[in-house]
């Protein structure tokens, strides 16, 4: 049995912006590597500002995008190996949860049909009657039930309720991995902690690992076992979530952590992060050098290599 559930091996993905003649290449994901153990389910949070490559990385994990360089290996099966790729098995093993639940369900289709169809089309249940018990049990595990959901349309639910149904739908296949891309950004603040609490409970109940993509470090700190910080397409820090949040080793992670409001403190500042700049993805020195308060001449001259530092991995010449 393989020791890793998921291994991302030096993955790079670039897109062309503009026309063929004057267009430019944008490296959305730049030589990223990390892994998730198969021995114990975990929640890995991928954090960073908009445009850092989080969603592109998710789409590659879900096989929506293909890496230009590198490979992704799931339970010992490389994505690049198309010959032995089984689409049905992949959908059983890996399930997505998207940002906006209202976009994941058609307004003209009853919500419960999605759960039944998942069971039937992937061969989990032989018929609708056989799927009934599984669908109800899965809904109950997320605080809903089939009696509540049955024959209702998406518009009859709140955003938080519909996101719970999305989670239940993902769980019906009993997956090994769930990729959740900003799953709480479109729900009410009162529901955010309910959703992330669900992830913690379901991780052990269903023996499923989560990749939780977010820009909300407060929920990431609460829910995560591990954390990966992305900046301009690069993985700049990776390790145990509590250690990273309590004592960041990369200046960019420190910036993100310091921007999180503290309980009891009045928050009247506006966090201003730079807009996406193509040149930041393509420079050959440290991408964060122009904004780093600890910058040295070495940072302007050469790109740092990922190094082991204080029980984590850091892409920095001078870890904090």
C-alpha contacts under 8 A as a table, 3 or more apart, distances in Angstrom:
res1	aa1	res2	aa2	distance
2	X	5	X	7.28
2	X	38	X	7.28
2	X	75	X	6.20
2	X	76	X	5.92
3	X	37	X	6.00
3	X	38	X	5.46
3	X	39	X	6.76
4	X	7	X	6.55
4	X	35	X	6.74
4	X	36	X	5.70
4	X	37	X	4.23
4	X	38	X	4.64
4	X	39	X	7.60
4	X	74	X	7.82
4	X	75	X	6.35
4	X	76	X	7.44
5	X	35	X	7.64
5	X	36	X	5.61
5	X	37	X	5.35
5	X	38	X	4.31
5	X	74	X	5.70
5	X	75	X	4.69
5	X	76	X	7.51
5	X	176	X	7.87
6	X	35	X	5.41
6	X	36	X	5.06
6	X	37	X	7.01
6	X	38	X	7.68
6	X	72	X	7.34
6	X	73	X	5.73
6	X	74	X	4.72
6	X	75	X	6.23
6	X	76	X	7.99
7	X	33	X	7.47
7	X	34	X	6.03
7	X	35	X	4.26
7	X	36	X	6.49
7	X	72	X	5.74
7	X	73	X	5.03
7	X	74	X	6.59
8	X	11	X	6.48
8	X	32	X	6.98
8	X	33	X	4.91
8	X	34	X	5.23
8	X	35	X	5.99
8	X	70	X	7.97
8	X	71	X	6.35
8	X	72	X	4.63
8	X	73	X	6.50
9	X	32	X	6.84
9	X	33	X	4.78
9	X	34	X	6.90
9	X	70	X	5.60
9	X	71	X	5.30
9	X	72	X	5.97
9	X	73	X	7.80
10	X	31	X	4.51
10	X	32	X	4.88
10	X	33	X	4.89
10	X	69	X	7.16
10	X	70	X	4.89
10	X	71	X	6.93
11	X	29	X	7.10
11	X	30	X	6.77
11	X	31	X	4.88
11	X	32	X	5.05
11	X	33	X	6.57
11	X	67	X	6.14
11	X	68	X	7.47
11	X	69	X	5.50
11	X	70	X	4.28
11	X	71	X	5.90
11	X	72	X	7.46
12	X	27	X	7.42
12	X	28	X	7.67
12	X	29	X	4.99
12	X	30	X	4.69
12	X	31	X	4.91
12	X	32	X	6.73
12	X	67	X	5.81
12	X	68	X	5.70
12	X	69	X	5.00
12	X	70	X	6.43
13	X	27	X	5.98
13	X	28	X	5.77
13	X	29	X	4.96
13	X	30	X	6.68
13	X	56	X	7.94
13	X	66	X	7.70
13	X	67	X	5.21
13	X	68	X	5.15
13	X	69	X	6.92
14	X	25	X	6.47
14	X	26	X	5.40
14	X	27	X	4.09
14	X	28	X	5.45
14	X	29	X	6.84
14	X	68	X	7.01
15	X	25	X	5.66
15	X	26	X	5.17
15	X	27	X	6.38
15	X	28	X	7.03
16	X	23	X	6.43
16	X	24	X	5.60
16	X	25	X	4.44
16	X	26	X	6.03
17	X	23	X	5.27
17	X	24	X	5.24
17	X	25	X	6.10
17	X	26	X	6.83
18	X	22	X	6.62
18	X	23	X	4.04
18	X	24	X	6.49
19	X	22	X	5.56
19	X	23	X	4.50
20	X	23	X	5.44
26	X	278	X	6.09
26	X	281	X	6.75
26	X	282	X	7.64
27	X	30	X	6.17
27	X	233	X	6.79
27	X	281	X	5.84
27	X	282	X	7.14
28	X	51	X	7.83
28	X	52	X	7.14
28	X	53	X	5.20
28	X	56	X	6.89
28	X	232	X	7.20
28	X	233	X	5.02
28	X	281	X	7.52
29	X	32	X	6.87
29	X	52	X	7.96
29	X	53	X	5.50
29	X	56	X	7.08
29	X	57	X	6.77
29	X	232	X	7.82
29	X	233	X	4.20
29	X	234	X	6.32
30	X	233	X	5.08
30	X	234	X	5.12
30	X	235	X	7.87
31	X	69	X	7.95
31	X	70	X	7.76
31	X	234	X	6.82
32	X	234	X	6.35
32	X	235	X	5.82
33	X	235	X	7.76
36	X	42	X	7.64
37	X	40	X	6.50
37	X	41	X	7.60
38	X	41	X	7.00
38	X	75	X	7.76
40	X	207	X	7.70
41	X	203	X	6.20
41	X	204	X	6.89
41	X	207	X	5.73
41	X	208	X	5.47
41	X	209	X	4.57
41	X	210	X	7.88
42	X	203	X	6.95
42	X	208	X	7.56
42	X	209	X	4.85
42	X	210	X	6.40
42	X	224	X	7.70
42	X	225	X	5.96
42	X	226	X	7.59
43	X	200	X	7.82
43	X	203	X	7.63
43	X	209	X	5.73
43	X	210	X	4.66
43	X	211	X	5.92
43	X	212	X	6.80
43	X	223	X	7.08
43	X	224	X	5.06
43	X	225	X	5.30
43	X	226	X	6.48
44	X	209	X	7.93
44	X	210	X	6.20
44	X	211	X	4.91
44	X	212	X	5.98
44	X	224	X	5.73
44	X	225	X	6.03
44	X	226	X	4.72
44	X	227	X	5.46
44	X	228	X	7.33
45	X	211	X	5.83
45	X	212	X	4.54
45	X	213	X	5.64
45	X	214	X	7.04
45	X	220	X	6.02
45	X	224	X	5.89
45	X	225	X	7.92
45	X	226	X	6.34
45	X	227	X	4.75
45	X	228	X	6.18
46	X	54	X	6.77
46	X	211	X	7.15
46	X	212	X	6.17
46	X	213	X	4.78
46	X	214	X	6.32
46	X	227	X	5.95
46	X	228	X	4.78
46	X	229	X	5.97
46	X	230	X	7.13
47	X	54	X	7.38
47	X	213	X	6.19
47	X	214	X	5.30
47	X	215	X	5.31
47	X	216	X	7.60
47	X	217	X	7.23
47	X	220	X	7.91
47	X	227	X	7.36
47	X	228	X	6.23
47	X	229	X	5.02
47	X	230	X	6.20
48	X	52	X	6.10
48	X	54	X	7.41
48	X	214	X	7.28
48	X	215	X	5.50
48	X	229	X	5.83
48	X	230	X	5.24
48	X	231	X	6.32
48	X	256	X	7.85
49	X	52	X	5.87
49	X	215	X	6.00
49	X	231	X	7.52
49	X	273	X	7.68
50	X	53	X	7.82
50	X	215	X	7.73
51	X	54	X	7.49
51	X	232	X	6.89
51	X	233	X	7.94
51	X	276	X	6.22
52	X	230	X	5.83
52	X	231	X	5.05
52	X	232	X	4.46
52	X	233	X	5.03
52	X	234	X	7.66
53	X	56	X	5.23
53	X	57	X	6.09
53	X	230	X	7.09
53	X	231	X	7.73
53	X	232	X	6.79
53	X	233	X	4.89
53	X	234	X	7.92
54	X	57	X	5.27
54	X	58	X	6.35
54	X	213	X	6.69
54	X	230	X	7.24
54	X	233	X	7.96
55	X	58	X	4.91
55	X	59	X	6.21
55	X	181	X	6.76
55	X	213	X	7.75
56	X	59	X	5.12
56	X	60	X	6.39
56	X	65	X	7.55
57	X	60	X	5.18
57	X	61	X	6.35
58	X	61	X	5.03
58	X	62	X	6.26
58	X	179	X	6.85
58	X	181	X	7.09
59	X	62	X	5.00
59	X	63	X	6.08
59	X	64	X	4.95
59	X	65	X	5.48
60	X	63	X	4.87
60	X	64	X	5.70
60	X	65	X	4.62
60	X	66	X	5.76
60	X	67	X	6.59
61	X	64	X	7.67
61	X	72	X	7.22
61	X	179	X	7.89
62	X	65	X	7.68
62	X	94	X	7.24
62	X	95	X	7.80
62	X	96	X	7.42
62	X	179	X	7.75
63	X	66	X	6.36
63	X	79	X	7.99
67	X	70	X	6.46
67	X	71	X	6.75
71	X	78	X	6.64
71	X	79	X	6.38
71	X	80	X	6.40
72	X	78	X	5.79
72	X	79	X	5.50
72	X	80	X	7.64
73	X	76	X	5.69
73	X	77	X	5.20
73	X	78	X	4.14
73	X	79	X	5.91
74	X	77	X	5.12
74	X	78	X	6.38
74	X	79	X	7.50
77	X	81	X	7.39
78	X	81	X	5.48
79	X	82	X	6.87
79	X	85	X	7.59
81	X	84	X	6.09
81	X	85	X	6.53
82	X	85	X	4.99
85	X	90	X	7.93
86	X	89	X	5.39
86	X	90	X	6.20
87	X	90	X	5.07
87	X	91	X	6.29
88	X	91	X	5.22
88	X	92	X	6.34
88	X	122	X	6.24
89	X	92	X	4.98
89	X	93	X	6.19
90	X	93	X	5.06
90	X	94	X	5.87
91	X	94	X	5.30
91	X	95	X	6.24
91	X	122	X	7.83
91	X	173	X	7.84
92	X	95	X	7.18
92	X	122	X	7.28
92	X	173	X	5.07
92	X	174	X	6.90
92	X	175	X	5.56
93	X	173	X	7.33
93	X	174	X	7.30
93	X	175	X	4.24
93	X	176	X	4.99
93	X	177	X	6.27
94	X	175	X	5.54
94	X	176	X	6.22
94	X	177	X	4.92
94	X	178	X	5.74
94	X	179	X	7.41
95	X	170	X	5.40
95	X	171	X	7.86
95	X	175	X	6.52
95	X	177	X	6.53
95	X	178	X	4.86
95	X	179	X	6.27
96	X	170	X	6.65
96	X	178	X	5.63
96	X	179	X	4.80
96	X	180	X	5.81
96	X	181	X	7.75
97	X	166	X	6.39
97	X	167	X	6.53
97	X	170	X	7.09
97	X	178	X	7.17
97	X	179	X	6.15
97	X	180	X	4.51
97	X	181	X	6.33
97	X	183	X	6.50
98	X	101	X	6.52
98	X	104	X	7.08
98	X	180	X	6.05
98	X	181	X	5.32
98	X	182	X	6.88
98	X	183	X	5.85
99	X	180	X	7.64
99	X	181	X	5.62
99	X	182	X	4.88
99	X	183	X	4.54
99	X	184	X	6.89
99	X	185	X	6.55
99	X	186	X	6.50
100	X	103	X	5.57
100	X	104	X	6.86
100	X	163	X	7.92
100	X	183	X	7.19
100	X	185	X	7.80
100	X	186	X	5.66
101	X	104	X	5.03
101	X	105	X	6.72
101	X	159	X	6.71
101	X	162	X	5.97
101	X	163	X	5.37
101	X	166	X	6.80
101	X	186	X	7.92
102	X	105	X	5.60
102	X	106	X	7.51
102	X	107	X	7.80
102	X	154	X	6.70
102	X	155	X	7.90
102	X	159	X	7.35
102	X	162	X	7.41
103	X	106	X	7.09
104	X	166	X	7.91
105	X	109	X	7.41
105	X	111	X	7.11
105	X	154	X	6.59
106	X	109	X	5.39
106	X	154	X	7.27
107	X	110	X	7.80
107	X	153	X	6.30
107	X	154	X	5.68
107	X	155	X	6.59
108	X	153	X	6.99
109	X	113	X	7.48
109	X	153	X	6.23
109	X	154	X	7.82
110	X	113	X	5.75
110	X	114	X	7.57
110	X	150	X	7.77
110	X	151	X	5.63
110	X	152	X	5.38
110	X	153	X	4.60
110	X	154	X	7.07
111	X	114	X	5.72
111	X	115	X	7.43
111	X	149	X	6.93
111	X	150	X	7.36
111	X	151	X	7.11
111	X	152	X	6.10
111	X	153	X	5.55
111	X	154	X	6.13
112	X	115	X	5.37
112	X	116	X	6.44
112	X	146	X	7.57
112	X	149	X	6.24
112	X	150	X	5.60
112	X	151	X	6.66
112	X	152	X	7.47
113	X	116	X	5.05
113	X	117	X	5.89
114	X	117	X	5.15
114	X	118	X	6.17
114	X	169	X	7.37
115	X	118	X	5.19
115	X	119	X	6.54
115	X	135	X	6.49
115	X	168	X	7.91
115	X	169	X	5.36
115	X	172	X	7.40
116	X	119	X	5.25
116	X	120	X	6.26
116	X	128	X	6.50
116	X	131	X	6.38
116	X	132	X	7.62
116	X	135	X	6.98
117	X	120	X	5.02
117	X	121	X	5.72
118	X	121	X	5.53
118	X	122	X	6.06
118	X	124	X	7.99
118	X	169	X	7.34
118	X	172	X	7.41
118	X	173	X	7.66
119	X	122	X	5.71
119	X	123	X	6.18
119	X	124	X	4.83
119	X	125	X	5.44
119	X	131	X	6.38
119	X	172	X	6.85
119	X	173	X	7.16
120	X	123	X	5.21
120	X	124	X	6.08
120	X	125	X	5.44
120	X	126	X	6.40
120	X	127	X	6.45
120	X	128	X	7.29
120	X	131	X	7.58
121	X	124	X	7.74
122	X	173	X	7.99
123	X	126	X	6.58
124	X	131	X	7.84
124	X	173	X	7.09
125	X	128	X	7.37
125	X	130	X	5.74
125	X	131	X	5.29
126	X	130	X	6.30
126	X	131	X	7.50
127	X	130	X	5.32
127	X	131	X	6.35
128	X	131	X	5.01
128	X	132	X	6.25
129	X	132	X	5.20
129	X	133	X	7.87
130	X	133	X	6.74
130	X	134	X	7.76
131	X	134	X	5.34
131	X	135	X	6.04
132	X	135	X	5.30
132	X	136	X	6.19
133	X	136	X	5.23
133	X	137	X	6.07
134	X	137	X	5.18
134	X	138	X	6.08
134	X	172	X	7.17
135	X	138	X	5.24
135	X	139	X	6.17
135	X	146	X	7.04
135	X	172	X	6.86
136	X	139	X	5.15
136	X	140	X	6.15
136	X	145	X	5.55
136	X	146	X	4.89
137	X	140	X	5.09
137	X	141	X	6.35
137	X	145	X	7.47
138	X	141	X	5.14
138	X	142	X	6.95
138	X	168	X	5.54
138	X	169	X	7.88
138	X	171	X	6.77
138	X	172	X	6.37
139	X	142	X	5.45
139	X	143	X	6.57
139	X	144	X	4.93
139	X	145	X	4.91
139	X	146	X	6.56
139	X	165	X	6.83
139	X	168	X	5.41
140	X	143	X	4.99
140	X	144	X	4.83
140	X	145	X	4.91
140	X	146	X	7.90
141	X	144	X	7.26
141	X	168	X	7.64
141	X	202	X	7.90
142	X	164	X	6.00
142	X	165	X	7.67
142	X	167	X	7.41
142	X	168	X	6.47
142	X	198	X	6.78
143	X	164	X	7.71
144	X	148	X	6.71
144	X	149	X	7.48
144	X	164	X	7.58
144	X	165	X	7.65
145	X	148	X	5.34
145	X	149	X	6.36
146	X	149	X	5.01
146	X	150	X	5.45
147	X	150	X	5.52
149	X	152	X	5.83
152	X	156	X	6.44
153	X	156	X	5.58
153	X	157	X	7.60
154	X	157	X	5.70
154	X	162	X	6.89
155	X	158	X	7.54
157	X	160	X	7.96
157	X	161	X	5.81
157	X	162	X	5.83
158	X	161	X	5.19
158	X	162	X	6.16
159	X	162	X	5.20
159	X	163	X	6.11
159	X	186	X	7.00
159	X	187	X	5.24
159	X	188	X	7.35
160	X	163	X	5.11
160	X	164	X	6.33
160	X	187	X	5.35
160	X	188	X	6.91
160	X	191	X	5.89
160	X	192	X	7.96
160	X	195	X	7.75
161	X	164	X	5.12
161	X	165	X	6.52
162	X	165	X	4.98
162	X	166	X	6.31
163	X	166	X	4.83
163	X	167	X	6.29
163	X	183	X	7.61
164	X	167	X	5.03
164	X	168	X	6.22
164	X	195	X	7.36
165	X	168	X	4.92
165	X	169	X	6.09
166	X	169	X	5.06
166	X	170	X	6.33
167	X	170	X	5.10
167	X	171	X	6.25
168	X	171	X	5.00
168	X	172	X	6.32
169	X	172	X	5.42
169	X	173	X	7.87
170	X	173	X	6.48
170	X	174	X	7.76
170	X	175	X	7.47
170	X	178	X	7.36
171	X	174	X	5.16
171	X	175	X	6.40
171	X	206	X	7.95
172	X	175	X	7.88
174	X	206	X	6.89
174	X	208	X	7.82
175	X	178	X	6.88
175	X	208	X	6.37
176	X	207	X	7.21
176	X	208	X	4.88
176	X	209	X	6.26
177	X	208	X	5.59
177	X	209	X	4.89
177	X	210	X	5.77
177	X	211	X	7.56
178	X	208	X	7.16
178	X	209	X	6.34
178	X	210	X	4.86
178	X	211	X	6.30
179	X	210	X	5.95
179	X	211	X	4.85
179	X	212	X	6.48
179	X	213	X	7.85
180	X	183	X	5.70
180	X	210	X	7.09
180	X	211	X	5.97
180	X	212	X	5.04
180	X	213	X	6.05
181	X	212	X	6.37
181	X	213	X	4.80
181	X	214	X	6.93
182	X	185	X	5.62
182	X	212	X	7.20
182	X	213	X	5.26
182	X	214	X	4.93
182	X	215	X	7.69
183	X	186	X	7.21
183	X	212	X	7.87
183	X	213	X	7.74
183	X	214	X	7.84
184	X	187	X	5.40
184	X	191	X	7.94
184	X	192	X	5.54
184	X	195	X	7.09
187	X	191	X	6.37
187	X	192	X	6.63
188	X	191	X	5.32
188	X	192	X	6.58
189	X	192	X	5.29
189	X	193	X	7.82
190	X	193	X	6.91
190	X	194	X	7.65
191	X	194	X	5.11
191	X	195	X	6.33
192	X	195	X	5.31
192	X	196	X	6.43
193	X	196	X	5.13
193	X	197	X	5.80
193	X	219	X	7.29
194	X	197	X	5.11
194	X	198	X	6.23
195	X	198	X	5.06
195	X	199	X	6.63
196	X	199	X	5.04
196	X	200	X	6.62
196	X	219	X	7.11
196	X	223	X	6.28
197	X	200	X	5.20
197	X	201	X	6.39
197	X	223	X	7.21
198	X	201	X	5.10
198	X	202	X	5.89
199	X	202	X	5.19
199	X	203	X	5.88
199	X	210	X	7.56
199	X	223	X	7.57
200	X	203	X	5.37
200	X	204	X	7.23
200	X	223	X	6.44
201	X	204	X	5.96
201	X	205	X	6.27
202	X	205	X	4.78
202	X	206	X	5.53
202	X	207	X	7.41
202	X	208	X	7.24
203	X	206	X	5.79
203	X	207	X	5.39
203	X	208	X	4.94
203	X	209	X	5.99
203	X	210	X	7.33
204	X	207	X	4.85
204	X	208	X	6.91
205	X	208	X	7.99
212	X	220	X	7.84
214	X	217	X	7.37
214	X	220	X	7.24
216	X	219	X	5.86
216	X	220	X	6.36
217	X	220	X	4.72
217	X	221	X	5.86
217	X	256	X	7.69
217	X	257	X	7.17
217	X	260	X	6.97
218	X	221	X	5.30
218	X	222	X	6.46
218	X	260	X	6.94
219	X	222	X	5.04
219	X	223	X	6.09
220	X	223	X	5.39
220	X	224	X	5.53
220	X	227	X	7.88
220	X	241	X	8.00
221	X	224	X	5.81
221	X	241	X	6.40
221	X	242	X	6.58
221	X	245	X	6.81
224	X	227	X	6.68
224	X	241	X	5.90
224	X	242	X	8.00
225	X	240	X	6.03
225	X	241	X	5.54
225	X	242	X	7.61
226	X	238	X	7.41
226	X	239	X	5.54
226	X	240	X	4.36
226	X	241	X	4.42
226	X	242	X	7.86
227	X	237	X	7.93
227	X	238	X	5.72
227	X	239	X	5.73
227	X	240	X	6.15
227	X	241	X	4.75
227	X	244	X	7.42
228	X	235	X	6.77
228	X	236	X	7.64
228	X	237	X	5.75
228	X	238	X	4.47
228	X	239	X	6.85
229	X	235	X	5.86
229	X	236	X	5.73
229	X	237	X	5.19
229	X	238	X	6.49
229	X	253	X	6.69
230	X	233	X	6.20
230	X	234	X	5.43
230	X	235	X	4.59
230	X	236	X	5.80
230	X	237	X	7.44
231	X	234	X	5.28
231	X	235	X	6.51
231	X	236	X	6.56
231	X	252	X	7.70
232	X	276	X	7.94
232	X	280	X	6.67
232	X	281	X	5.80
232	X	287	X	7.33
233	X	281	X	6.86
235	X	238	X	7.36
235	X	315	X	7.14
236	X	250	X	6.89
236	X	306	X	7.71
236	X	313	X	7.87
236	X	314	X	5.52
236	X	315	X	4.56
236	X	316	X	7.26
237	X	249	X	7.43
237	X	250	X	6.45
237	X	253	X	7.51
237	X	312	X	7.30
237	X	313	X	5.60
237	X	314	X	4.48
237	X	315	X	6.27
238	X	244	X	7.91
238	X	312	X	5.80
238	X	313	X	5.15
238	X	314	X	6.60
239	X	243	X	7.48
239	X	244	X	6.69
239	X	311	X	7.05
239	X	312	X	4.57
239	X	313	X	6.43
240	X	243	X	5.50
240	X	244	X	6.31
240	X	312	X	7.24
241	X	244	X	5.21
241	X	245	X	6.10
242	X	245	X	5.22
242	X	246	X	5.88
243	X	246	X	5.24
243	X	247	X	5.79
243	X	248	X	7.36
244	X	247	X	5.26
244	X	248	X	4.68
244	X	249	X	7.00
244	X	253	X	7.94
245	X	248	X	5.79
245	X	257	X	6.49
247	X	254	X	7.97
248	X	251	X	7.36
248	X	253	X	5.81
248	X	254	X	5.29
248	X	257	X	7.85
248	X	320	X	7.13
249	X	253	X	7.24
249	X	254	X	7.31
249	X	314	X	6.92
249	X	319	X	5.14
249	X	320	X	4.61
250	X	253	X	5.34
250	X	254	X	6.33
250	X	314	X	6.52
250	X	315	X	7.39
250	X	316	X	6.57
250	X	319	X	5.70
250	X	320	X	6.23
251	X	254	X	4.93
251	X	255	X	6.24
251	X	292	X	6.52
251	X	293	X	7.69
251	X	294	X	7.64
251	X	319	X	7.74
251	X	320	X	7.13
252	X	255	X	4.97
252	X	256	X	6.39
252	X	288	X	7.45
252	X	292	X	7.58
253	X	256	X	5.08
253	X	257	X	6.13
254	X	257	X	5.11
254	X	258	X	6.02
255	X	258	X	5.27
255	X	259	X	6.29
256	X	259	X	5.21
256	X	260	X	6.90
257	X	260	X	5.53
258	X	261	X	7.80
259	X	271	X	6.76
261	X	265	X	7.08
261	X	266	X	7.93
261	X	267	X	6.20
262	X	265	X	5.58
276	X	280	X	7.95
277	X	280	X	5.56
277	X	281	X	7.41
278	X	281	X	5.62
278	X	282	X	6.89
279	X	282	X	5.16
279	X	283	X	6.04
280	X	283	X	5.77
280	X	287	X	5.67
281	X	287	X	7.08
283	X	286	X	7.54
283	X	287	X	6.64
284	X	287	X	7.85
284	X	301	X	7.90
284	X	302	X	6.51
284	X	303	X	5.77
285	X	289	X	7.73
285	X	299	X	6.30
285	X	300	X	5.52
285	X	301	X	5.41
285	X	302	X	4.29
285	X	303	X	3.94
285	X	304	X	7.39
286	X	289	X	5.29
286	X	299	X	5.46
286	X	300	X	6.41
286	X	301	X	7.84
286	X	302	X	6.49
286	X	303	X	4.58
286	X	304	X	6.22
286	X	316	X	7.83
287	X	290	X	7.46
287	X	303	X	7.71
288	X	291	X	5.62
288	X	292	X	5.86
289	X	292	X	5.14
289	X	295	X	5.79
289	X	299	X	5.87
289	X	300	X	6.22
290	X	295	X	7.77
292	X	295	X	5.37
295	X	299	X	6.06
295	X	300	X	7.83
296	X	299	X	5.34
296	X	300	X	6.98
297	X	300	X	5.28
297	X	301	X	6.45
298	X	301	X	5.11
298	X	302	X	6.07
298	X	317	X	7.67
299	X	302	X	5.85
299	X	303	X	6.83
299	X	304	X	7.49
299	X	317	X	6.80
300	X	303	X	7.99
304	X	315	X	5.89
304	X	316	X	5.34
304	X	317	X	5.40
305	X	315	X	5.66
305	X	316	X	6.90
305	X	317	X	7.59
306	X	313	X	6.30
306	X	314	X	5.45
306	X	315	X	4.36
306	X	316	X	7.04
307	X	313	X	5.43
307	X	314	X	5.45
307	X	315	X	6.38
307	X	316	X	7.73
308	X	311	X	6.76
308	X	312	X	5.71
308	X	313	X	4.62
308	X	314	X	6.47
309	X	312	X	5.33
309	X	313	X	5.83
309	X	314	X	6.49
309	X	319	X	7.52
314	X	319	X	7.04
316	X	319	X	5.63
